[in-house]
Amino acid sequence: MIPFLSLKDVTALHGAEINEAVSRVVNGGWYLQGKENEKFEADYAAYIGTKYCVGCANGLDALIWIFRAYIEMGVMRPGDEVIVPANTYIATILSITENGLKPVLVEPKLNTLEIDEEMIEETITPKTKAICIVHLYGRIAYTEKIGALCKKYNLKLVEDNAQAHGCRFTDGCRTGNLGDAAGHSFYPGKNLGALGDGGAVTTNDPELAATIRALANYGSQKKYVFKYTGRNSRLDEIHAAVLDVKLKYLDEDNAHRQQMARLYYEGINNPLIILPDRLDDEQNVYHIFPVLCEKRDELQAYLKENGVGTVIHYPIPPYKQECYSNAEWNIPRLVRPITDKIHKMELSLPMGPAIIADEVNRVIEVINAFK
């Protein structure tokens, strides 16, 4: 069986250093808001290229705190609009609605799977305060046109960088430092993954960073003094230590993903399988390797029968989820044909830093024989 992703194998790549880091924290007796967090935040900020990094409990919280902080700072207020791709994972939408903001869904491009920048401007209104781009599947979502629109209309640019640690734009600037703030997830399966949940915000805005740090610490900037009604959303010391180990190897691990992706792009040759446009390596860190197929469910069953693990990202788009069935911003439900098509056709093939060329070539052989 070729697994979609073996976290055991991923951890084993740097197992000795990870074990040493965990033991150091356990034996040190300090488990929250200590030196491990300070070091990881400094190292990750330097890696991304921002002045600030604030660790938090998970990627969803990272995005929630960005919008909440902008509300506390008076930049936004409940009822304001945030433009966001319609085909993202639901966490992106949840972070907007959690803050009483209104998501304005924009269709993606079928050939890139990312938000269609040509459709953004027509959705901008006087209530629009931000564009939230999602570097979905590890692919760059930012474009110069999106940046220009943010400047033209004085909009905040928020990045959902949960799936694209280490990805770069054409000028070499990393995702997470392309806009005003970015949310990062360190869920174990991510390119930079902890041993459990974890997240962070990166930004160059000192007021935003300080507000988020307080919000994620019960709303407190000073012990037992609470400026905001916050929550407990902190990155623990063990995860910070593990992430700091894995950060050293992130570019190397991403390069391996890119090498395996080259094999897929050059080897898959089946008229029933559609591959997204191939980007320059620096613009795609291949958190996921997605393909599109009209007979997606049959393809997935066929691959399983032939020993290949796959995952669907994602079977139901956010706007069709029951939790949003009666949401004001979602009524009436508009037809979103590109989003729906992607969600009906997408299938993710095995990908990760531990997969080897022989396994990828076997997947290619099996997928090319699908009829």
C-alpha positions as CSV (number, residue, x, y, z in Angstrom):
1,M,0.0,0.0,0.0
2,I,1.3,3.5,-0.9
3,P,-0.3,5.7,1.8
4,F,-1.5,9.2,0.9
5,L,0.8,10.5,3.7
6,S,2.6,8.6,6.5
7,L,3.1,10.9,9.4
8,K,5.2,8.3,11.1
9,D,7.6,8.3,8.2
10,V,7.6,12.1,8.0
11,T,8.5,12.4,11.7
12,A,11.2,9.7,11.3
13,L,13.1,11.9,8.8
14,H,14.2,14.1,11.7
15,G,13.3,11.8,14.5
16,A,16.5,12.0,16.6
17,E,16.4,15.8,16.8
18,I,12.7,15.8,17.4
19,N,13.1,13.4,20.3
20,E,15.9,15.4,21.8
21,A,13.8,18.6,21.5
22,V,10.8,17.0,23.2
23,S,12.9,15.6,26.0
24,R,14.6,18.9,26.5
25,V,11.2,20.6,27.1
26,V,9.8,17.8,29.2
27,N,12.9,17.7,31.5
28,G,13.0,21.5,31.6
29,G,9.7,21.8,33.4
30,W,8.5,24.9,31.5
31,Y,5.6,24.1,29.1
32,L,3.9,27.3,28.0
33,Q,5.1,30.8,26.9
34,G,8.8,30.1,27.4
35,K,12.0,30.2,25.6
36,E,11.0,27.5,23.0
37,N,8.1,29.8,21.8
38,E,10.4,32.8,21.8
39,K,13.0,31.0,19.6
40,F,10.5,29.5,17.2
41,E,8.6,32.8,16.7
42,A,11.9,34.6,16.0
43,D,13.2,31.9,13.7
44,Y,9.9,31.6,11.8
45,A,9.5,35.4,11.4
46,A,13.0,35.5,10.0
47,Y,12.2,32.6,7.6
48,I,9.0,34.3,6.4
49,G,10.6,37.7,6.3
50,T,8.3,39.5,8.7
51,K,9.1,41.5,11.8
52,Y,6.6,39.6,14.0
53,C,5.3,36.1,14.5
54,V,2.8,35.2,17.2
55,G,2.2,31.6,18.0
56,C,-1.3,30.4,18.7
57,A,-3.3,27.2,19.2
58,N,-4.1,26.4,15.5
59,G,-4.5,27.8,12.0
60,L,-8.2,28.6,12.4
61,D,-7.4,30.7,15.5
62,A,-4.6,32.5,13.6
63,L,-7.1,33.7,11.1
64,I,-9.8,34.5,13.7
65,W,-7.3,36.6,15.6
66,I,-6.3,38.6,12.6
67,F,-9.9,39.7,11.9
68,R,-10.7,40.2,15.6
69,A,-7.6,42.3,16.0
70,Y,-8.6,44.5,13.1
71,I,-12.0,45.0,14.7
72,E,-10.5,45.9,18.1
73,M,-8.2,48.4,16.2
74,G,-11.2,50.0,14.5
75,V,-10.1,48.9,11.0
76,M,-13.1,46.7,10.6
77,R,-16.5,46.3,12.3
78,P,-19.1,43.5,12.3
79,G,-21.0,43.6,9.0
80,D,-18.1,44.6,6.9
81,E,-17.2,42.4,3.9
82,V,-14.2,40.2,3.2
83,I,-13.6,38.9,-0.3
84,V,-12.5,35.2,-0.2
85,P,-12.3,32.3,-2.7
86,A,-15.4,30.1,-2.8
87,N,-13.4,26.8,-3.0
88,T,-11.3,27.1,0.1
89,Y,-11.4,24.9,3.2
90,I,-14.2,26.0,5.5
91,A,-11.7,27.3,8.2
92,T,-11.1,30.4,6.0
93,I,-14.8,31.2,6.0
94,L,-15.3,30.3,9.7
95,S,-12.7,32.9,10.6
96,I,-14.7,35.6,8.9
97,T,-18.1,34.7,10.1
98,E,-16.8,34.1,13.7
99,N,-16.1,37.8,13.8
100,G,-19.5,38.9,12.4
101,L,-18.0,39.8,9.1
102,K,-19.6,38.9,5.8
103,P,-17.7,36.6,3.4
104,V,-18.0,37.5,-0.3
105,L,-17.2,34.4,-2.3
106,V,-15.3,34.7,-5.6
107,E,-15.0,31.9,-8.0
108,P,-11.5,30.3,-8.7
109,K,-9.9,29.6,-12.0
110,L,-10.2,25.9,-13.1
111,N,-6.7,25.8,-14.4
112,T,-5.1,27.2,-11.3
113,L,-7.6,26.2,-8.6
114,E,-6.9,29.7,-7.0
115,I,-9.1,32.8,-6.8
116,D,-9.8,34.4,-10.1
117,E,-8.3,37.9,-9.8
118,E,-10.3,39.1,-12.8
119,M,-13.6,38.6,-10.8
120,I,-12.6,40.4,-7.7
121,E,-13.1,44.1,-8.5
122,E,-16.7,43.7,-9.4
123,T,-17.5,42.4,-5.9
124,I,-15.9,45.4,-4.1
125,T,-18.4,47.6,-2.3
126,P,-18.0,50.5,0.2
127,K,-18.3,47.8,2.9
128,T,-15.4,45.8,1.6
129,K,-12.5,45.9,4.0
130,A,-10.2,43.0,3.0
131,I,-9.3,40.4,0.5
132,C,-8.4,37.0,2.0
133,I,-6.4,34.9,-0.4
134,V,-5.7,31.2,0.2
135,H,-2.6,29.6,-1.1
136,L,-4.6,26.4,-1.6
137,Y,-2.7,23.1,-2.1
138,G,0.6,24.9,-1.6
139,R,0.2,26.9,-4.8
140,I,0.7,30.7,-4.9
141,A,-2.6,32.6,-4.9
142,Y,-1.2,36.1,-4.9
143,T,-1.0,38.1,-8.1
144,E,0.2,41.7,-8.8
145,K,-3.4,42.6,-9.7
146,I,-4.6,41.5,-6.3
147,G,-2.0,43.6,-4.7
148,A,-2.9,46.6,-6.9
149,L,-6.6,46.2,-6.0
150,C,-5.8,46.3,-2.3
151,K,-3.9,49.6,-2.8
152,K,-6.5,51.1,-5.1
153,Y,-9.4,50.5,-2.7
154,N,-7.4,50.7,0.6
155,L,-8.1,47.0,1.5
156,K,-6.2,44.8,3.9
157,L,-4.7,41.7,2.3
158,V,-4.9,38.7,4.6
159,E,-3.2,35.5,3.6
160,D,-4.4,32.0,4.6
161,N,-1.0,30.3,4.5
162,A,-2.1,27.1,6.1
163,Q,-0.9,25.0,3.2
164,A,2.0,26.9,1.7
165,H,4.9,27.1,4.2
166,G,8.0,28.1,2.2
167,C,6.2,29.1,-1.0
168,R,7.5,32.2,-2.8
169,F,6.2,34.8,-5.2
170,T,8.1,35.7,-8.4
171,D,10.2,38.3,-6.5
172,G,11.3,35.8,-4.0
173,C,9.1,37.1,-1.2
174,R,7.6,34.2,0.8
175,T,3.9,33.7,1.3
176,G,3.0,34.9,4.7
177,N,4.8,38.2,3.9
178,L,2.9,39.3,0.8
179,G,0.0,41.1,2.6
180,D,-0.8,42.8,5.8
181,A,-1.1,39.6,7.9
182,A,-1.1,35.9,7.4
183,G,-2.5,32.9,9.3
184,H,-0.4,29.7,9.4
185,S,-1.4,26.2,10.4
186,F,1.0,23.7,11.9
187,Y,-1.4,20.7,11.8
188,P,0.7,17.5,11.6
189,G,0.1,16.9,7.9
190,K,1.2,20.4,6.8
191,N,4.6,21.0,5.1
192,L,5.7,22.4,8.5
193,G,3.7,20.3,11.0
194,A,3.8,20.0,14.7
195,L,2.9,16.8,16.7
196,G,-0.6,18.2,17.2
197,D,-2.5,21.4,16.6
198,G,-0.6,24.6,16.3
199,G,-0.7,27.9,14.4
200,A,0.8,31.4,14.1
201,V,0.2,34.8,12.7
202,T,3.0,36.7,10.8
203,T,2.9,40.4,10.1
204,N,5.0,43.6,10.0
205,D,2.4,45.6,11.9
206,P,3.4,46.0,15.6
207,E,0.0,47.1,16.8
208,L,-1.7,44.1,15.1
209,A,0.9,41.7,16.5
210,A,0.5,43.1,20.1
211,T,-3.3,43.0,19.8
212,I,-3.3,39.4,18.6
213,R,-0.8,38.3,21.3
214,A,-3.2,39.7,23.9
215,L,-6.3,38.3,22.4
216,A,-4.8,34.8,22.3
217,N,-3.8,35.1,26.0
218,Y,-7.3,35.7,27.5
219,G,-7.2,39.3,26.3
220,S,-4.3,40.1,28.6
221,Q,-1.2,42.2,27.9
222,K,-0.2,42.2,31.6
223,K,-0.8,39.4,34.1
224,Y,-4.3,39.6,35.6
225,V,-5.1,42.7,33.6
226,F,-7.5,42.2,30.7
227,K,-7.9,44.7,27.9
228,Y,-10.0,42.5,25.6
229,T,-12.4,39.6,26.0
230,G,-10.0,37.1,24.6
231,R,-9.5,33.3,24.7
232,N,-6.8,30.8,25.6
233,S,-5.1,30.1,22.3
234,R,-1.4,29.5,22.8
235,L,1.3,27.4,21.1
236,D,2.8,25.1,23.7
237,E,6.5,24.7,24.2
238,I,6.7,21.1,23.0
239,H,5.2,22.0,19.6
240,A,7.3,25.1,19.3
241,A,10.5,23.1,19.9
242,V,9.4,20.4,17.3
243,L,8.5,23.1,14.8
244,D,11.9,24.8,15.3
245,V,13.7,21.5,14.4
246,K,11.6,20.9,11.3
247,L,11.9,24.5,10.2
248,K,15.6,23.9,9.5
249,Y,14.7,21.3,6.9
250,L,11.6,22.9,5.4
251,D,13.2,24.1,2.2
252,E,14.9,20.7,1.8
253,D,11.6,18.8,2.4
254,N,9.8,21.2,0.0
255,A,12.5,20.5,-2.7
256,H,11.8,16.8,-2.4
257,R,8.0,17.4,-2.8
258,Q,8.8,19.5,-5.9
259,Q,11.0,16.7,-7.3
260,M,8.2,14.2,-6.8
261,A,5.7,16.6,-8.4
262,R,7.9,16.8,-11.5
263,L,7.6,13.0,-11.9
264,Y,3.8,13.3,-11.7
265,Y,3.7,16.1,-14.2
266,E,6.0,14.4,-16.6
267,G,4.6,10.9,-16.2
268,I,0.8,11.2,-15.9
269,N,-0.6,10.7,-19.4
270,N,-4.3,9.8,-19.3
271,P,-7.0,11.9,-21.1
272,L,-9.3,11.3,-18.2
273,I,-7.0,13.1,-15.8
274,I,-6.6,16.9,-15.8
275,L,-3.6,18.4,-14.1
276,P,-3.6,22.1,-12.9
277,D,-1.3,24.4,-14.6
278,R,2.3,23.8,-13.7
279,L,4.0,26.6,-11.8
280,D,7.6,27.4,-11.3
281,D,8.9,25.3,-8.4
282,E,9.3,28.3,-6.0
283,Q,5.6,29.1,-6.5
284,N,4.3,25.7,-5.4
285,V,5.5,23.7,-2.4
286,Y,3.0,20.9,-3.2
287,H,1.3,20.5,0.2
288,I,-1.1,18.5,-1.9
289,F,-0.8,17.2,-5.5
290,P,-4.4,17.5,-6.8
291,V,-5.8,16.1,-10.1
292,L,-9.2,16.5,-11.6
293,C,-11.3,13.7,-13.0
294,E,-14.9,13.6,-14.2
295,K,-15.1,10.1,-12.8
296,R,-13.4,11.0,-9.5
297,D,-15.1,8.5,-7.3
298,E,-14.4,5.7,-9.7
299,L,-10.8,6.8,-9.9
300,Q,-10.4,6.8,-6.1
301,A,-11.9,3.4,-5.8
302,Y,-9.7,2.0,-8.6
303,L,-6.6,3.5,-7.0
304,K,-7.5,2.0,-3.6
305,E,-8.0,-1.4,-5.2
306,N,-4.5,-1.0,-6.6
307,G,-2.9,-0.1,-3.3
308,V,-2.8,3.7,-3.7
309,G,-4.1,6.0,-0.9
310,T,-5.9,9.2,-1.9
311,V,-7.9,12.0,-0.2
312,I,-10.6,14.3,-1.6
313,H,-9.9,18.0,-0.9
314,Y,-12.8,18.8,-0.4
315,P,-16.1,16.9,-1.2
316,I,-18.5,19.7,-0.2
317,P,-17.7,23.5,-0.8
318,P,-18.2,25.7,2.3
319,Y,-21.2,27.6,0.8
320,K,-23.1,24.2,0.5
321,Q,-22.4,23.1,4.1
322,E,-25.4,22.8,6.4
323,C,-23.9,25.2,9.0
324,Y,-24.3,28.0,6.4
325,S,-27.6,27.0,4.9
326,N,-29.5,29.8,6.5
327,A,-26.7,32.4,6.6
328,E,-27.7,35.9,5.5
329,W,-24.7,36.2,3.2
330,N,-25.5,32.8,1.6
331,I,-29.1,33.6,0.7
332,P,-30.0,33.2,-2.1
333,R,-27.4,30.5,-2.9
334,L,-25.8,31.6,-6.1
335,V,-24.6,29.1,-8.6
336,R,-20.9,28.7,-8.5
337,P,-20.1,26.3,-11.3
338,I,-16.3,26.4,-11.2
339,T,-16.2,25.9,-7.4
340,D,-18.7,23.0,-7.7
341,K,-16.8,21.4,-10.6
342,I,-13.6,21.5,-8.6
343,H,-15.2,19.9,-5.5
344,K,-16.8,17.2,-7.7
345,M,-13.6,16.4,-9.6
346,E,-10.7,16.9,-7.2
347,L,-8.6,14.0,-6.0
348,S,-5.2,14.3,-4.1
349,L,-2.5,11.8,-4.9
350,P,0.2,10.7,-2.4
351,M,2.7,13.5,-1.7
352,G,5.1,14.4,1.1
353,P,8.7,14.6,2.1
354,A,9.0,10.9,2.8
355,I,7.5,9.5,-0.4
356,I,10.1,8.0,-2.8
357,A,10.4,8.0,-6.6
358,D,9.5,4.3,-6.9
359,E,6.2,4.9,-5.1
360,V,5.4,7.9,-7.3
361,N,6.2,6.0,-10.5
362,R,4.0,3.2,-9.3
363,V,1.1,5.7,-8.8
364,I,1.7,7.0,-12.3
365,E,1.7,3.5,-13.8
366,V,-1.6,2.7,-12.1
367,I,-3.3,6.1,-12.9
368,N,-2.3,5.9,-16.6
369,A,-4.0,2.5,-16.8
370,F,-7.3,3.9,-15.5
371,K,-10.1,3.7,-18.1
